[in-house]
Amino acid sequence: EDQSEAKRWQLPQILADPQHALEAPWDYFRIKLVCVLLETCAHYFDRGSVKQRLDRFLLFFCRYVHSKGELPLRFMNMVYDTLERLRPKLVFPKTKADADEKVVKLLQEERSTLDLDEEDNADASGKAEDDEGSSEDEEEEDESSDA
Protein backbone atom coordinates (compact mmCIF):
# COMPACT_ATOMS: atom_id res chain seq x y z
CA GLU A 1 0.00 0.00 0.00
CA ASP A 2 2.88 2.38 0.81
CA GLN A 3 4.54 1.51 -2.51
CA SER A 4 1.38 2.24 -4.49
CA GLU A 5 0.98 5.55 -2.64
CA ALA A 6 4.60 6.46 -3.37
CA LYS A 7 4.19 5.50 -7.03
CA ARG A 8 1.02 7.60 -7.23
CA TRP A 9 3.01 10.74 -6.36
CA GLN A 10 5.98 9.82 -8.55
CA LEU A 11 6.54 11.98 -11.61
CA PRO A 12 7.05 10.46 -15.05
CA GLN A 13 10.74 9.94 -15.83
CA ILE A 14 10.77 12.75 -18.37
CA LEU A 15 9.74 15.19 -15.63
CA ALA A 16 11.84 13.65 -12.87
CA ASP A 17 14.60 16.27 -12.96
CA PRO A 18 13.91 19.63 -14.58
CA GLN A 19 17.57 20.60 -14.30
CA HIS A 20 19.21 20.75 -17.73
CA ALA A 21 22.43 18.78 -18.03
CA LEU A 22 24.36 21.78 -19.37
CA GLU A 23 23.03 24.19 -16.77
CA ALA A 24 25.13 24.68 -13.68
CA PRO A 25 23.32 24.49 -10.32
CA TRP A 26 24.61 27.97 -9.42
CA ASP A 27 23.35 29.53 -12.67
CA TYR A 28 20.17 31.51 -11.92
CA PHE A 29 19.82 33.24 -15.29
CA ARG A 30 16.63 31.34 -16.23
CA ILE A 31 14.95 32.22 -12.97
CA LYS A 32 15.76 35.90 -13.41
CA LEU A 33 14.64 35.77 -17.05
CA VAL A 34 11.29 34.21 -16.15
CA CYS A 35 10.69 36.78 -13.41
CA VAL A 36 11.47 39.69 -15.73
CA LEU A 37 9.26 38.26 -18.49
CA LEU A 38 6.39 37.66 -16.10
CA GLU A 39 6.64 41.17 -14.67
CA THR A 40 6.64 42.57 -18.20
CA CYS A 41 3.83 40.65 -19.85
CA ALA A 42 1.89 38.69 -17.22
CA HIS A 43 -0.96 41.23 -17.26
CA TYR A 44 -1.96 39.66 -20.61
CA PHE A 45 -2.60 36.41 -18.76
CA ASP A 46 -5.28 37.52 -16.33
CA ARG A 47 -8.47 36.16 -17.91
CA GLY A 48 -9.91 32.92 -19.21
CA SER A 49 -7.91 29.99 -20.47
CA VAL A 50 -4.65 31.93 -20.62
CA LYS A 51 -4.94 32.53 -16.88
CA GLN A 52 -5.14 28.77 -16.38
CA ARG A 53 -2.10 28.30 -18.59
CA LEU A 54 -0.14 30.78 -16.50
CA ASP A 55 -1.25 29.05 -13.29
CA ARG A 56 0.00 25.76 -14.76
CA PHE A 57 3.29 27.36 -15.75
CA LEU A 58 3.73 28.83 -12.27
CA LEU A 59 3.43 25.37 -10.70
CA PHE A 60 6.21 24.07 -12.92
CA PHE A 61 8.24 27.21 -12.31
CA CYS A 62 8.01 26.76 -8.53
CA ARG A 63 9.19 23.19 -8.98
CA TYR A 64 12.10 24.38 -11.12
CA VAL A 65 13.09 26.94 -8.50
CA HIS A 66 13.24 24.16 -5.90
CA SER A 67 15.31 21.99 -8.25
CA LYS A 68 18.08 24.61 -8.11
CA GLY A 69 18.57 23.95 -4.42
CA GLU A 70 19.19 26.80 -2.00
CA LEU A 71 18.94 30.08 -3.93
CA PRO A 72 20.65 33.31 -2.90
CA LEU A 73 18.31 35.60 -1.03
CA ARG A 74 18.05 38.18 -3.81
CA PHE A 75 16.80 35.54 -6.28
CA MET A 76 14.31 34.07 -3.82
CA ASN A 77 12.99 37.57 -3.11
CA MET A 78 12.68 38.15 -6.85
CA VAL A 79 10.64 34.95 -7.19
CA TYR A 80 8.45 35.78 -4.17
CA ASP A 81 7.83 39.34 -5.42
CA THR A 82 6.91 38.14 -8.88
CA LEU A 83 4.52 35.50 -7.57
CA GLU A 84 3.01 38.00 -5.12
CA ARG A 85 2.29 40.46 -7.93
CA LEU A 86 0.79 37.81 -10.22
CA ARG A 87 -1.07 35.53 -7.83
CA PRO A 88 -1.27 36.94 -4.30
CA LYS A 89 -3.12 33.85 -3.06
CA LEU A 90 -0.62 31.37 -4.53
CA VAL A 91 1.27 29.53 -1.81
CA PHE A 92 4.88 28.83 -2.78
CA PRO A 93 5.66 25.17 -1.96
CA LYS A 94 8.05 24.81 0.97
CA THR A 95 9.91 21.83 -0.49
CA LYS A 96 10.54 20.21 -3.85
CA ALA A 97 8.42 17.26 -2.72
CA ASP A 98 5.46 19.60 -2.16
CA ALA A 99 6.00 21.10 -5.61
CA ASP A 100 6.22 17.61 -7.12
CA GLU A 101 2.96 16.68 -5.42
CA LYS A 102 1.17 19.70 -6.87
CA VAL A 103 2.52 18.98 -10.34
CA VAL A 104 1.49 15.32 -10.14
CA LYS A 105 -2.02 16.30 -9.01
CA LEU A 106 -2.27 18.71 -11.93
CA LEU A 107 -1.09 16.07 -14.40
CA GLN A 108 -3.53 13.51 -12.99
CA GLU A 109 -6.41 15.99 -13.31
CA GLU A 110 -5.42 16.71 -16.89
CA ARG A 111 -5.15 13.00 -17.63
CA SER A 112 -8.61 12.31 -16.24
CA THR A 113 -9.99 15.25 -18.23
CA LEU A 114 -8.48 13.86 -21.42
CA ASP A 115 -9.69 10.28 -20.70
CA LEU A 116 -6.29 8.74 -21.35
CA ASP A 117 -6.85 5.68 -19.18
CA GLU A 118 -5.71 2.37 -20.66
CA GLU A 119 -9.20 0.88 -20.44
CA ASP A 120 -10.65 3.74 -22.42
CA ASN A 121 -7.96 3.32 -25.10
CA ALA A 122 -8.69 -0.39 -25.36
CA ASP A 123 -12.42 0.28 -25.70
CA ALA A 124 -11.79 2.95 -28.31
CA SER A 125 -9.55 0.67 -30.40
CA GLY A 126 -12.15 -2.10 -30.18
CA LYS A 127 -14.85 0.26 -31.39
CA ALA A 128 -12.63 1.48 -34.22
CA GLU A 129 -12.07 -2.12 -35.37
CA ASP A 130 -15.84 -2.73 -35.29
CA ASP A 131 -16.46 0.42 -37.32
CA GLU A 132 -13.85 -0.62 -39.90
CA GLY A 133 -15.37 -4.08 -40.15
CA SER A 134 -18.88 -2.73 -40.72
CA SER A 135 -17.68 -0.32 -43.43
CA GLU A 136 -15.93 -3.22 -45.22
CA ASP A 137 -19.16 -5.25 -45.08
CA GLU A 138 -21.08 -2.34 -46.56
CA GLU A 139 -18.54 -2.00 -49.39
CA GLU A 140 -18.85 -5.72 -50.18
CA GLU A 141 -22.66 -5.41 -50.27
CA ASP A 142 -22.42 -2.42 -52.62
CA GLU A 143 -20.10 -4.30 -54.97
CA SER A 144 -22.36 -7.39 -55.06
CA SER A 145 -25.46 -5.26 -55.75
CA ASP A 146 -23.66 -3.48 -58.63
CA ALA A 147 -22.83 -6.81 -60.32
C-alpha positions as MATLAB code, in Angstrom:
seq = 'EDQSEAKRWQLPQILADPQHALEAPWDYFRIKLVCVLLETCAHYFDRGSVKQRLDRFLLFFCRYVHSKGELPLRFMNMVYDTLERLRPKLVFPKTKADADEKVVKLLQEERSTLDLDEEDNADASGKAEDDEGSSEDEEEEDESSDA';
ca = [
       0.000    0.000    0.000;
       2.876    2.380    0.813;
       4.536    1.512   -2.506;
       1.379    2.237   -4.494;
       0.976    5.550   -2.645;
       4.596    6.464   -3.374;
       4.185    5.498   -7.028;
       1.023    7.597   -7.230;
       3.014   10.737   -6.361;
       5.977    9.821   -8.552;
       6.537   11.980  -11.611;
       7.046   10.456  -15.048;
      10.737    9.936  -15.834;
      10.769   12.751  -18.375;
       9.743   15.194  -15.626;
      11.842   13.654  -12.865;
      14.600   16.272  -12.962;
      13.913   19.632  -14.584;
      17.571   20.604  -14.304;
      19.208   20.755  -17.728;
      22.430   18.783  -18.033;
      24.360   21.777  -19.372;
      23.030   24.188  -16.766;
      25.127   24.679  -13.677;
      23.322   24.494  -10.315;
      24.613   27.968   -9.418;
      23.355   29.533  -12.669;
      20.173   31.515  -11.922;
      19.825   33.237  -15.293;
      16.631   31.340  -16.232;
      14.947   32.224  -12.967;
      15.762   35.895  -13.414;
      14.639   35.771  -17.047;
      11.288   34.212  -16.147;
      10.690   36.776  -13.405;
      11.465   39.689  -15.732;
       9.260   38.260  -18.493;
       6.385   37.659  -16.098;
       6.638   41.169  -14.671;
       6.644   42.571  -18.197;
       3.826   40.654  -19.849;
       1.886   38.691  -17.216;
      -0.958   41.230  -17.261;
      -1.957   39.665  -20.608;
      -2.602   36.414  -18.759;
      -5.279   37.521  -16.328;
      -8.471   36.162  -17.906;
      -9.914   32.921  -19.206;
      -7.910   29.989  -20.468;
      -4.649   31.930  -20.621;
      -4.942   32.534  -16.884;
      -5.137   28.774  -16.379;
      -2.099   28.303  -18.585;
      -0.141   30.778  -16.501;
      -1.250   29.047  -13.294;
      -0.004   25.758  -14.756;
       3.293   27.357  -15.751;
       3.732   28.833  -12.272;
       3.432   25.369  -10.697;
       6.207   24.066  -12.919;
       8.242   27.215  -12.314;
       8.005   26.756   -8.528;
       9.192   23.186   -8.976;
      12.098   24.377  -11.125;
      13.092   26.938   -8.502;
      13.243   24.155   -5.902;
      15.314   21.988   -8.246;
      18.078   24.614   -8.108;
      18.575   23.952   -4.423;
      19.187   26.804   -1.996;
      18.940   30.083   -3.935;
      20.654   33.305   -2.901;
      18.310   35.602   -1.026;
      18.051   38.177   -3.812;
      16.796   35.542   -6.282;
      14.312   34.070   -3.815;
      12.990   37.566   -3.109;
      12.680   38.153   -6.850;
      10.636   34.952   -7.190;
       8.453   35.780   -4.173;
       7.829   39.337   -5.415;
       6.911   38.140   -8.884;
       4.517   35.502   -7.575;
       3.013   38.000   -5.119;
       2.287   40.457   -7.931;
       0.795   37.809  -10.224;
      -1.072   35.527   -7.832;
      -1.271   36.942   -4.301;
      -3.116   33.846   -3.061;
      -0.621   31.371   -4.534;
       1.274   29.526   -1.813;
       4.877   28.829   -2.775;
       5.656   25.169   -1.960;
       8.045   24.813    0.967;
       9.912   21.828   -0.491;
      10.542   20.212   -3.847;
       8.425   17.257   -2.721;
       5.458   19.602   -2.163;
       6.001   21.105   -5.611;
       6.221   17.610   -7.119;
       2.964   16.682   -5.417;
       1.173   19.703   -6.866;
       2.522   18.982  -10.344;
       1.487   15.321  -10.144;
      -2.016   16.298   -9.013;
      -2.270   18.708  -11.927;
      -1.093   16.073  -14.402;
      -3.532   13.510  -12.989;
      -6.410   15.986  -13.307;
      -5.422   16.711  -16.892;
      -5.154   13.002  -17.629;
      -8.612   12.315  -16.239;
      -9.990   15.253  -18.228;
      -8.482   13.863  -21.422;
      -9.685   10.284  -20.703;
      -6.287    8.741  -21.346;
      -6.854    5.679  -19.184;
      -5.709    2.375  -20.662;
      -9.201    0.881  -20.439;
     -10.645    3.742  -22.424;
      -7.965    3.323  -25.101;
      -8.691   -0.392  -25.357;
     -12.423    0.283  -25.697;
     -11.787    2.951  -28.314;
      -9.552    0.668  -30.397;
     -12.151   -2.097  -30.177;
     -14.851    0.263  -31.390;
     -12.625    1.477  -34.218;
     -12.072   -2.115  -35.371;
     -15.840   -2.728  -35.289;
     -16.464    0.417  -37.317;
     -13.848   -0.623  -39.899;
     -15.369   -4.080  -40.153;
     -18.879   -2.725  -40.718;
     -17.676   -0.319  -43.434;
     -15.927   -3.219  -45.220;
     -19.164   -5.255  -45.076;
     -21.083   -2.336  -46.561;
     -18.539   -1.998  -49.390;
     -18.854   -5.720  -50.182;
     -22.657   -5.412  -50.268;
     -22.422   -2.418  -52.617;
     -20.097   -4.297  -54.974;
     -22.364   -7.387  -55.061;
     -25.461   -5.264  -55.755;
     -23.656   -3.479  -58.630;
     -22.831   -6.811  -60.318;
];
